Amino acid sequence: MQIIDVLEQSHLSDFLSQHRVTVYVGEGEYPLLFFMAFLKKLRSCEHTFIESIDVQECGMDSVQLRLETSFLGNSTLYWLKSFEMLDEKKRKLWFKYVNSYTGPNSIMFFVSNEHTLLMDKDKKYIRIDVPHVVDDAYALRLMRAFQVKLSQSGIALLARMFKTYKKVTLDQCIHVMHYVPLVSTSNQIQIDQLIHETIGMERSLFDLASLFFARQVEPFFQHWMKERDNYPLIFWCSFWSEQLLRAASYVHVARNYSMIEAKKISQRLPFSFIQKDWKRYQAGELAQMHEYLYGIDFAMKNGSEAPMLDLFYVKFLTKDFSSST
């Protein structure tokens, strides 16, 4: 079942309360903005008792005690926060528990598709698929389900956006959703520009990082020439510093522990790096690059105007760092 089909239920809370365990399954990162909006919609339903529990911070015994307790005979809908952030051992224990859970309350949580293999296939839980990206038709259904006021100007804005980007992430769609009701003939251009800059620049940075780690020299520099003046040098140092730190951590965990653990720290890294390009690197090489970048940042903050960032790109793309590790 798809999440959009759930949202379009006329009695949403009643539908979810029929199931003791509801598992939301998605690809990619946890869609934080979407689930914030989804839980807000649930809490607005009449006669709905919903609580959130952070299973990463709370002890398993205390959480289970709450799940197995009914207050005045009322069933509560529990949202298990941070389920995706549990380590593999704790996640297995939770899967074992929810596979045998019979009430008196209802449980919901999000998990990435790769972790569903740990679940009992014979269990009578309901699986809800959550898309990573959506198109224009899906976005319209989503906004109607969230009761967003769609004026002609708002619909026109969405049409222009999807004509440019074809698909956006689920969280980007929720981000745009907050602007759509504000669109009018007087501010249409400003909001249009704001949304396109938000989505377009995020995607451009993502594409730039993909080319960087793939060491596609000519396409990278062509993209870099288009993007470099959109942000100050201090931003670029911060951006690449975060990318390298995350990449080094990802490679270290992937090589020495497990891919499941590595995925937990993959946020904001390019998909191409997560899927294949990480295999090109050793963690030490990426750490050395990060240290070199730190020197550039220090020099710029002390008045240097030398084109050191371009030298950093050349050294990396020509594998100068890997040859010295």
NORPEWO-V258957 format. One record per pair of residues at least 4 apart in sequence whose C-alpha atoms are under 6 Angstrom apart, sorted by sequence separation. I is the first residue (numbers start at 0). J is the second residue. D is the distance in whole Angstrom. If there is no record, write none. Layout:
i = [I:I]
j = [J:J]
d = [D:D]
//
This chain:
i = [34:94:133:143:149:161:183:187:192:195:196:210:215:219:223:234:236:239:242:243:249:250:252:253:271:272:299:312:313:315:85:142:182:210:253:272:298:314:253:210:252:249:94:98:49:51:53:55:135:153:48:49:50:51:52:53:83:49:51:52:53:75:76:77:78:79:153:74:78:152:152:251:134:148:250:133:133:132:247:132:131:132:284:131:247:284:243:240:209:20:22:24:26:19:20:21:22:23:24:25:26:19:20:22:24:25:24:214:21:25:20:21:22:23:24:25:23:24:26:2:1:2:0:1:2:7:33:6:32:30]
j = [38:98:137:147:153:165:187:191:196:199:200:214:219:223:227:238:240:243:246:247:253:254:256:257:275:276:303:316:317:319:90:147:187:215:258:277:303:319:261:219:261:261:118:122:75:77:79:81:161:179:75:76:77:78:79:80:110:77:79:80:81:104:105:106:107:108:182:104:108:182:183:282:166:180:282:166:167:167:282:168:168:169:321:169:285:324:289:289:269:105:107:109:111:105:106:107:108:109:110:111:112:106:107:109:111:112:112:316:124:128:124:125:126:127:128:129:128:129:131:127:127:128:127:128:129:144:170:144:170:170]
d = [6:6:6:6:6:5:5:6:6:5:5:6:6:6:6:6:6:6:6:6:6:6:5:5:6:4:5:6:6:6:6:5:5:5:5:5:5:5:5:5:5:5:6:6:6:6:6:6:6:5:5:5:5:5:5:4:5:6:6:6:6:5:5:5:5:5:6:5:6:6:6:5:5:5:6:5:6:5:5:4:6:5:6:6:5:6:6:6:5:6:6:6:6:4:5:5:5:5:5:5:6:6:6:6:6:6:6:5:6:6:5:5:5:5:5:5:6:6:6:6:5:6:5:5:6:6:6:6:5:6]
//
